[in-house]
Amino acid sequence: MRIQFDRFPGGRSKALTLSYDDGRIHDRRLVGILNEYGIKGTFHLNSGFFGRDGYIVTEEVRALYAGHEVSAHTATHPFLELTPRERVVTELMNDRRALERTVGYPVRGMSYPFGTYNRDVTQLLPMLGIKYARTTVSTGRFSLPDDFLQWHPTCHHRAMMEHGEAFLNERPKYNRMQLLYVWGHSYEFDNNGNWEDMETFCRLLSGRDDIWYATNIEIVDYMEALKRLEFSVDETMVRNPSAIPVWIGVDGLPVELAPGSVTHLTDENDG
């Protein structure tokens, strides 16, 4: 029996997530497009800029991003690798606190301001309740990260059509899980007058049974649940201790593991 960790929810092998920074007023139009096509995004916000010219206001955050994820981006967008440790703590905790009071759930992820960071910053993040941190380094690949605290996206949205078409046509060897991760800033569409590009991308990728549409934190939580699975010595039984269902591949077929349950993968060793 061959067991592989190669399935997203629903037994799918592909997932799509979008990630946008800063909380500018153009997020309103972007969220409207994503909602129209049923695609999920994560929005990394600077709470210290709420209400400034060109930025969203605190009072609209909860309703605007409902169904998506609100994530941290620090309160005032400093270069974290040039910032004293104490200030890094203040920036992130103040941002988390303000965002959590607004959205009503724990904020557990972030993106790096300016995309810059160093080892000292990444080592500090788990102690601040941060589960993942997105960079601005495009890989051009559809692989999941080795380290979610240095989560490199597939591409900036300038290249999303090229990668979106490749993603749909990709047939991964050994049926590996594949993730298309697109990042950017919503104001770039306004500056470049190319909102139709996002419409076209969403139309191309939406409504597919073989793609899981997820936020950043949903992907992190799912991968953690997958790693928590507990197998018997002969691999005929598996316990899922998490509160969410998890899927695995067994001899090339998807198998759902219900939360809090023990699943018997074969009966040949019974008795």
BELBELLIN-V530878 format. One record per residue. N is the residue number from 1. RES is the residue in one small letter. SS is DSSP state (A for helix, B for strand, O for the rest). OMEGA is omega as a letter, one per 30 degrees, with the letter a starting at -180 (* if undefined). D_FIRST is the distance of its C-alpha to the first C-alpha in whole Angstrom. Layout:
BEGIN
N;RES;SS;OMEGA;D_FIRST + N;RES;SS;OMEGA;D_FIRST
END
This chain:
BEGIN
1;m;O;a;0 + 2;r;O;a;4 + 3;i;B;l;6 + 4;q;B;l;10 + 5;f;O;a;13 + 6;d;O;a;15 + 7;r;O;l;17 + 8;f;O;l;20 + 9;p;A;a;21 + 10;g;A;a;21 + 11;g;A;a;18 + 12;r;O;l;20 + 13;s;O;a;20 + 14;k;B;l;23 + 15;a;B;l;26 + 16;l;B;l;30 + 17;t;B;l;32 + 18;l;B;a;36 + 19;s;B;a;38 + 20;y;B;a;42 + 21;d;B;l;44 + 22;d;B;l;48 + 23;g;O;l;48 + 24;r;B;a;51 + 25;i;O;a;53 + 26;h;O;l;51 + 27;d;A;a;48 + 28;r;A;l;49 + 29;r;A;a;49 + 30;l;A;l;46 + 31;v;A;l;44 + 32;g;A;l;46 + 33;i;A;a;44 + 34;l;A;l;41 + 35;n;A;a;41 + 36;e;A;a;42 + 37;y;A;l;39 + 38;g;O;l;37 + 39;i;O;a;36 + 40;k;O;l;35 + 41;g;B;l;37 + 42;t;B;a;38 + 43;f;B;a;41 + 44;h;B;a;42 + 45;l;B;l;46 + 46;n;O;a;49 + 47;s;A;l;51 + 48;g;A;a;54 + 49;f;A;a;55 + 50;f;O;l;54 + 51;g;O;l;58 + 52;r;O;l;59 + 53;d;O;l;60 + 54;g;O;a;57 + 55;y;B;l;54 + 56;i;O;l;53 + 57;v;O;a;55 + 58;t;A;a;53 + 59;e;A;a;54 + 60;e;A;a;52 + 61;v;A;a;48 + 62;r;A;a;47 + 63;a;A;a;47 + 64;l;A;a;47 + 65;y;O;l;43 + 66;a;O;a;42 + 67;g;O;l;39 + 68;h;O;l;38 + 69;e;B;l;38 + 70;v;B;a;41 + 71;s;B;a;40 + 72;a;B;l;43 + 73;h;O;a;45 + 74;t;O;a;47 + 75;a;O;a;50 + 76;t;O;l;53 + 77;h;O;l;50 + 78;p;O;l;51 + 79;f;O;a;50 + 80;l;A;a;48 + 81;e;A;l;48 + 82;l;A;a;52 + 83;t;O;l;52 + 84;p;O;a;52 + 85;r;A;a;50 + 86;e;A;l;52 + 87;r;A;l;52 + 88;v;A;l;48 + 89;v;A;a;48 + 90;t;A;a;51 + 91;e;A;a;50 + 92;l;A;a;46 + 93;m;A;l;47 + 94;n;A;l;50 + 95;d;A;l;48 + 96;r;A;a;45 + 97;r;A;a;48 + 98;a;A;a;50 + 99;l;A;a;47 + 100;e;A;l;45 + 101;r;A;a;48 + 102;t;A;a;48 + 103;v;A;l;45 + 104;g;O;l;44 + 105;y;O;l;41 + 106;p;O;l;40 + 107;v;O;a;40 + 108;r;O;l;37 + 109;g;B;a;37 + 110;m;B;l;39 + 111;s;B;a;40 + 112;y;O;l;42 + 113;p;A;a;46 + 114;f;A;a;47 + 115;g;A;a;43 + 116;t;O;a;44 + 117;y;O;l;43 + 118;n;O;a;43 + 119;r;A;a;41 + 120;d;A;l;43 + 121;v;A;a;43 + 122;t;A;l;39 + 123;q;A;a;39 + 124;l;A;a;41 + 125;l;A;a;39 + 126;p;A;l;37 + 127;m;A;l;40 + 128;l;A;l;41 + 129;g;O;a;38 + 130;i;O;a;37 + 131;k;O;a;33 + 132;y;B;l;34 + 133;a;B;a;36 + 134;r;B;l;36 + 135;t;O;l;38 + 136;t;O;a;40 + 137;v;O;a;38 + 138;s;O;a;37 + 139;t;O;a;34 + 140;g;O;a;33 + 141;r;O;a;30 + 142;f;O;a;27 + 143;s;O;l;25 + 144;l;O;a;25 + 145;p;O;l;27 + 146;d;O;a;26 + 147;d;O;a;29 + 148;f;A;l;30 + 149;l;A;l;34 + 150;q;A;a;34 + 151;w;B;a;33 + 152;h;O;a;34 + 153;p;O;l;34 + 154;t;O;a;33 + 155;c;B;l;37 + 156;h;B;a;40 + 157;h;A;l;41 + 158;r;A;a;43 + 159;a;A;a;40 + 160;m;A;a;38 + 161;m;A;l;39 + 162;e;A;a;38 + 163;h;A;l;34 + 164;g;A;l;34 + 165;e;A;l;34 + 166;a;A;a;32 + 167;f;A;l;29 + 168;l;A;a;29 + 169;n;A;a;29 + 170;e;O;l;26 + 171;r;O;a;23 + 172;p;O;l;21 + 173;k;A;a;19 + 174;y;A;l;15 + 175;n;A;l;16 + 176;r;O;l;17 + 177;m;O;a;19 + 178;q;B;a;23 + 179;l;B;l;26 + 180;l;B;a;30 + 181;y;B;a;32 + 182;v;B;l;36 + 183;w;B;l;39 + 184;g;B;l;43 + 185;h;O;a;46 + 186;s;A;a;47 + 187;y;A;l;51 + 188;e;A;l;50 + 189;f;A;l;49 + 190;d;A;a;53 + 191;n;A;a;54 + 192;n;A;l;53 + 193;g;O;a;54 + 194;n;O;l;50 + 195;w;A;a;49 + 196;e;A;l;48 + 197;d;A;l;45 + 198;m;A;l;43 + 199;e;A;a;44 + 200;t;A;l;42 + 201;f;A;a;39 + 202;c;A;l;39 + 203;r;A;a;39 + 204;l;A;a;37 + 205;l;A;a;34 + 206;s;O;l;35 + 207;g;O;a;33 + 208;r;O;a;30 + 209;d;O;a;27 + 210;d;O;a;24 + 211;i;B;l;26 + 212;w;B;l;26 + 213;y;B;a;30 + 214;a;O;l;30 + 215;t;O;l;33 + 216;n;A;a;32 + 217;i;A;l;32 + 218;e;A;l;29 + 219;i;A;l;27 + 220;v;A;a;27 + 221;d;A;a;27 + 222;y;A;a;24 + 223;m;A;l;22 + 224;e;A;l;24 + 225;a;A;l;22 + 226;l;A;a;18 + 227;k;A;a;19 + 228;r;O;a;20 + 229;l;O;a;17 + 230;e;B;a;16 + 231;f;B;l;13 + 232;s;O;a;13 + 233;v;O;a;13 + 234;d;O;l;10 + 235;e;O;l;8 + 236;t;O;l;9 + 237;m;B;l;12 + 238;v;B;l;13 + 239;r;B;l;17 + 240;n;B;a;19 + 241;p;O;a;22 + 242;s;O;a;24 + 243;a;O;l;26 + 244;i;O;l;25 + 245;p;O;a;21 + 246;v;B;a;19 + 247;w;B;l;16 + 248;i;B;l;13 + 249;g;B;l;10 + 250;v;B;a;7 + 251;d;O;l;6 + 252;g;O;a;10 + 253;l;B;l;11 + 254;p;B;l;13 + 255;v;B;l;13 + 256;e;B;l;16 + 257;l;B;a;17 + 258;a;O;a;20 + 259;p;O;l;23 + 260;g;O;a;23 + 261;s;B;l;20 + 262;v;B;a;18 + 263;t;B;l;15 + 264;h;B;a;13 + 265;l;O;l;9 + 266;t;O;l;9 + 267;d;O;a;12 + 268;e;O;l;11 + 269;n;O;a;12 + 270;d;O;l;15 + 271;g;O;*;19
END
